[in-house]
Amino acid sequence: MFQTRPKPQLLSEKEAAALLRVSGSTLRRWRSQGIGPAYIRVGGKLGGAIRYRESDLLSWLSSNTVGASTICEDGFSRESAFASQSRSASFVTRKSGG
């Protein structure tokens, strides 16, 4: 009769830092600056344990992705293909100009 909801995966600061591939001190700095992923303080305002929901970390990563790429049929990302064309064009310009 009762539906049990899956419990959110709570990660320690160390586990969250490993998932994000940053140091624990970086996470602490982001928290103090208010720019990092959402977190939960368990056990009181001061001195409580900090926990991160895995879903919040993944969402934060997604929302902070810059220049998300789409893979083209040739296996290169659009950004890579554009950068390659730009380099070729600038090479041609330099070559023809001097």
Residue frames as qw, qx, qy, qz and C-alpha x, y, z in Angstrom:
[[0.000, 0.885, 0.466, 0.000, 0.00, 0.00, 0.00],
 [0.214, -0.897, 0.136, 0.362, 2.77, 2.42, 0.91],
 [0.745, 0.594, -0.062, 0.297, 5.16, 3.39, -1.81],
 [0.621, -0.602, 0.102, 0.492, 8.71, 3.76, -0.69],
 [0.384, 0.913, -0.139, -0.011, 10.65, 6.48, -2.39],
 [0.830, 0.174, -0.205, 0.488, 14.26, 5.82, -3.25],
 [0.458, -0.795, -0.055, 0.395, 16.50, 7.59, -0.77],
 [0.398, 0.894, -0.194, 0.070, 18.67, 10.29, -2.32],
 [0.856, 0.059, -0.187, 0.479, 22.32, 9.37, -2.57],
 [0.234, -0.966, 0.099, -0.039, 24.07, 11.63, -0.04],
 [0.787, 0.319, -0.231, 0.474, 27.79, 12.09, -0.50],
 [0.551, -0.661, -0.096, 0.501, 30.36, 13.36, 1.95],
 [0.107, 0.923, -0.195, -0.314, 32.47, 16.37, 1.06],
 [0.333, -0.473, 0.741, 0.341, 35.34, 14.04, 0.14],
 [0.511, 0.295, 0.790, 0.166, 33.12, 11.92, -2.13],
 [0.348, 0.877, 0.293, -0.158, 31.59, 15.02, -3.75],
 [0.065, -0.827, 0.415, 0.373, 35.04, 16.49, -4.35],
 [0.424, -0.192, 0.824, 0.324, 36.14, 13.23, -5.97],
 [0.494, 0.578, 0.648, 0.036, 33.06, 13.18, -8.22],
 [0.248, 0.956, 0.090, -0.124, 33.73, 16.79, -9.30],
 [0.809, 0.209, -0.025, 0.548, 37.50, 16.18, -9.45],
 [0.037, 0.791, -0.185, 0.581, 38.29, 19.14, -7.21],
 [0.343, 0.109, -0.727, 0.585, 39.76, 19.36, -3.72],
 [0.336, -0.635, -0.669, 0.192, 37.75, 19.55, -0.52],
 [0.243, -0.468, -0.154, 0.836, 39.12, 23.04, 0.05],
 [0.049, -0.078, -0.489, -0.868, 37.72, 24.11, -3.33],
 [0.326, -0.535, -0.734, -0.263, 34.27, 22.88, -2.29],
 [0.371, -0.607, -0.466, 0.526, 34.57, 24.75, 1.02],
 [0.153, -0.257, 0.134, 0.945, 35.60, 27.94, -0.79],
 [0.165, -0.277, -0.641, -0.696, 32.69, 27.58, -3.24],
 [0.354, -0.618, -0.699, 0.064, 30.28, 27.13, -0.30],
 [0.311, -0.551, -0.276, 0.723, 31.58, 30.24, 1.44],
 [0.028, -0.205, 0.320, 0.925, 31.31, 32.23, -1.81],
 [0.555, 0.418, 0.468, -0.546, 27.87, 30.82, -2.61],
 [0.439, 0.566, -0.437, -0.544, 28.93, 29.62, -6.06],
 [0.009, -0.235, 0.968, 0.090, 29.16, 25.86, -5.69],
 [0.434, -0.243, -0.776, -0.388, 26.61, 23.09, -5.92],
 [0.623, -0.532, -0.018, -0.574, 23.69, 22.84, -3.49],
 [0.377, 0.176, -0.835, 0.360, 24.53, 21.12, -0.21],
 [0.667, -0.588, -0.350, -0.294, 22.84, 19.92, 2.95],
 [0.041, 0.483, -0.642, 0.594, 24.02, 20.72, 6.48],
 [0.746, -0.323, -0.562, -0.154, 23.12, 17.78, 8.71],
 [0.677, -0.360, -0.490, 0.414, 23.07, 18.24, 12.48],
 [0.304, -0.798, -0.235, 0.464, 22.87, 21.96, 13.11],
 [0.324, 0.946, 0.010, 0.008, 23.90, 25.31, 11.73],
 [0.075, 0.818, -0.562, 0.094, 27.46, 25.35, 13.01],
 [0.254, -0.440, 0.855, -0.104, 29.59, 22.26, 12.99],
 [0.834, 0.219, 0.382, -0.333, 27.04, 20.11, 11.19],
 [0.548, -0.087, 0.711, 0.432, 28.16, 17.58, 8.62],
 [0.381, 0.543, -0.247, -0.706, 27.99, 18.71, 5.01],
 [0.560, 0.152, 0.804, 0.131, 26.40, 16.35, 2.52],
 [0.269, 0.386, -0.396, -0.788, 25.72, 16.63, -1.19],
 [0.796, 0.322, 0.440, -0.264, 22.99, 14.92, -3.18],
 [0.501, -0.076, 0.664, 0.549, 24.51, 13.19, -6.17],
 [0.334, 0.690, 0.591, 0.251, 21.65, 14.51, -8.32],
 [0.067, -0.971, -0.075, 0.217, 22.46, 18.11, -7.23],
 [0.426, -0.549, 0.491, 0.525, 26.10, 17.66, -8.17],
 [0.452, 0.215, 0.720, 0.481, 25.24, 16.29, -11.60],
 [0.181, 0.868, 0.457, 0.072, 22.69, 19.05, -12.16],
 [0.224, -0.890, 0.127, 0.377, 25.24, 21.70, -11.11],
 [0.475, -0.258, 0.620, 0.569, 27.80, 20.22, -13.51],
 [0.374, 0.521, 0.680, 0.354, 25.27, 20.30, -16.31],
 [0.046, 0.951, 0.305, -0.033, 24.24, 23.90, -15.61],
 [0.265, -0.844, 0.289, 0.366, 27.88, 25.01, -15.53],
 [0.710, 0.113, 0.533, 0.446, 28.89, 23.33, -18.77],
 [0.144, 0.774, -0.152, -0.598, 30.31, 25.86, -21.21],
 [0.340, 0.543, -0.596, -0.484, 30.32, 25.18, -24.94],
 [0.732, 0.019, 0.658, -0.176, 28.53, 21.85, -24.84],
 [0.127, 0.419, -0.687, -0.579, 29.49, 20.03, -27.97],
 [0.863, 0.269, 0.252, -0.345, 27.57, 17.89, -30.38],
 [0.473, -0.292, 0.734, 0.391, 29.46, 15.14, -32.12],
 [0.534, 0.528, -0.276, -0.600, 29.27, 15.36, -35.90],
 [0.966, 0.208, 0.024, -0.151, 29.09, 12.36, -38.22],
 [0.630, 0.587, -0.440, 0.258, 32.84, 12.53, -38.78],
 [0.783, -0.289, -0.434, 0.340, 33.45, 11.97, -35.05],
 [0.327, 0.109, -0.230, 0.910, 34.56, 15.54, -34.27],
 [0.032, -0.680, -0.561, 0.472, 32.63, 18.00, -32.18],
 [0.310, 0.866, 0.310, 0.241, 31.20, 21.07, -33.88],
 [0.262, -0.938, 0.169, 0.152, 33.55, 23.24, -31.83],
 [0.633, -0.351, 0.536, 0.434, 36.55, 21.15, -32.91],
 [0.561, 0.482, 0.532, 0.412, 35.52, 21.32, -36.55],
 [0.097, 0.976, 0.159, 0.114, 35.05, 25.10, -36.30],
 [0.437, -0.797, 0.320, 0.269, 38.38, 25.57, -34.54],
 [0.676, -0.042, 0.571, 0.463, 40.08, 23.47, -37.21],
 [0.420, 0.723, 0.417, 0.357, 38.51, 25.58, -39.97],
 [0.135, -0.990, 0.007, 0.032, 39.52, 28.77, -38.17],
 [0.573, -0.563, 0.443, 0.398, 43.12, 27.60, -37.84],
 [0.620, 0.264, 0.565, 0.476, 43.20, 26.65, -41.53],
 [0.232, 0.894, 0.305, 0.233, 41.75, 30.01, -42.52],
 [0.272, -0.935, 0.178, 0.144, 44.20, 31.95, -40.37],
 [0.668, -0.283, 0.516, 0.455, 47.08, 29.85, -41.71],
 [0.523, 0.539, 0.495, 0.437, 46.02, 30.60, -45.28],
 [0.020, 0.987, 0.132, 0.086, 45.69, 34.28, -44.44],
 [0.460, -0.765, 0.342, 0.294, 49.15, 34.39, -42.90],
 [0.679, -0.021, 0.573, 0.458, 50.65, 32.36, -45.72],
 [0.433, 0.672, 0.440, 0.409, 49.12, 34.46, -48.47],
 [0.099, -0.991, -0.079, -0.035, 49.85, 37.69, -46.64],
 [0.205, -0.873, 0.437, 0.073, 53.53, 37.17, -46.20]]
